[in-house]
Amino acid sequence: MIPILLLFGFAAASACAYHRWRTPGIGVLCVALLAIDAAWGTMQWMRPHTDYGRPRPWDWPCHATATLMPISILGLGVALALHFTRNRYADLQSRLLISGLVCGLLIAPVIVGMLWWSVGVLRCDTL
């Protein structure tokens, strides 16, 4: 339930950012979310691990950059959808609906992209 709320929270935040600042607003939102995730992941990485007892130096990208691919896919998808419909649907309610629909349609590519990024590229043993 929480991932679905986060997904549609991102949709609402990106629609509001686009409504106020257009496409750069979505870019700034994505960069801010990635910075928050990197800081939170670094704090989680620095805490003592129960399995090894100390931080593993090769494990930092798994903690700090796990949401890089999902936020990139969602941000690009929502930005493109709102950009292509900018003249026809200019009110906030329509933009909220469009960004919610796009985020709902992008669930499968987000999951595949996150698995590819974290397991395939970063070689993380846990998600």
C-alpha positions in Angstrom: 0.0 0.0 0.0 2.8 2.4 0.8 4.5 2.1 -2.6 1.2 2.9 -4.3 0.8 6.0 -2.1 4.3 7.1 -2.9 3.7 6.6 -6.6 0.6 8.7 -6.6 2.2 11.2 -4.2 5.0 11.6 -6.8 2.3 12.0 -9.5 0.5 14.8 -7.5 3.8 16.5 -6.7 5.0 16.4 -10.3 1.6 17.8 -11.5 1.8 20.6 -9.1 5.4 21.3 -9.9 4.6 21.4 -13.6 1.5 23.6 -13.1 3.7 26.1 -11.2 7.1 25.9 -13.0 6.5 23.9 -16.1 9.1 21.2 -17.1 12.0 22.5 -15.0 9.7 22.0 -11.9 9.6 18.3 -12.6 13.4 18.2 -13.1 14.0 20.0 -9.8 11.5 17.7 -8.0 13.3 14.6 -9.3 16.8 16.0 -8.4 15.5 16.8 -4.9 14.0 13.3 -4.4 17.3 11.7 -5.6 19.3 13.9 -3.1 17.0 13.0 -0.3 17.3 9.3 -1.2 21.1 9.5 -1.4 21.2 11.1 2.0 18.8 8.6 3.5 20.7 5.7 1.9 24.0 7.0 3.2 22.6 7.1 6.7 21.3 3.6 6.4 24.6 2.4 5.0 26.5 4.0 7.9 24.5 2.3 10.6 25.9 -1.0 11.8 24.8 -4.0 9.7 23.6 -7.0 11.7 24.9 -9.4 9.1 28.5 -8.2 8.9 28.8 -5.8 11.8 30.3 -3.0 9.8 29.5 -0.9 6.7 30.6 -2.6 3.5 32.3 -0.1 1.1 30.9 -1.7 -2.0 27.4 -1.6 -0.7 26.8 2.2 -0.7 25.3 2.4 -4.2 22.7 -0.2 -3.3 21.6 1.9 -0.4 21.9 5.4 -1.9 21.0 5.1 -5.6 18.3 2.5 -5.6 15.6 4.9 -6.8 17.6 6.5 -9.6 16.0 4.5 -12.3 12.4 4.6 -11.1 12.4 8.4 -10.5 14.1 8.9 -13.9 11.4 6.8 -15.7 8.5 8.4 -13.8 9.9 11.9 -14.2 10.5 11.6 -17.9 7.1 10.0 -18.5 5.1 12.6 -16.6 7.1 15.5 -18.0 6.5 14.2 -21.6 2.8 13.6 -21.0 2.2 17.0 -19.4 4.3 18.7 -22.1 2.3 17.1 -24.9 -1.1 18.0 -23.3 -0.1 21.4 -22.1 -2.4 23.4 -24.4 -5.5 21.2 -24.2 -5.5 20.5 -20.4 -4.3 23.6 -18.6 -6.1 23.3 -15.2 -4.6 21.6 -12.2 -7.3 18.9 -11.9 -6.6 17.7 -15.5 -2.9 17.6 -14.9 -3.3 15.7 -11.7 -5.4 13.1 -13.6 -2.9 12.9 -16.4 0.1 12.4 -14.1 -1.8 9.8 -12.1 -2.7 7.9 -15.2 0.9 8.0 -16.5 2.3 6.9 -13.2 -0.2 4.0 -13.1 0.7 3.0 -16.6 4.4 3.1 -15.9 4.3 0.7 -12.9 5.7 -2.3 -14.9 8.6 -0.3 -16.6 9.5 1.1 -13.2 9.7 -2.3 -11.6 11.7 -3.7 -14.5 14.0 -0.7 -14.5 14.6 -0.9 -10.8 15.4 -4.5 -10.9 17.7 -4.0 -13.9 19.5 -1.1 -12.1 19.9 -2.6 -8.7 20.5 -6.2 -9.5 21.9 -6.0 -13.0 24.0 -2.9 -12.9 24.9 -2.4 -9.2 25.0 -6.1 -8.3 23.0 -5.6 -5.1 22.3 -8.7 -3.1 19.2 -7.3 -1.4 16.6 -4.7 -2.6 
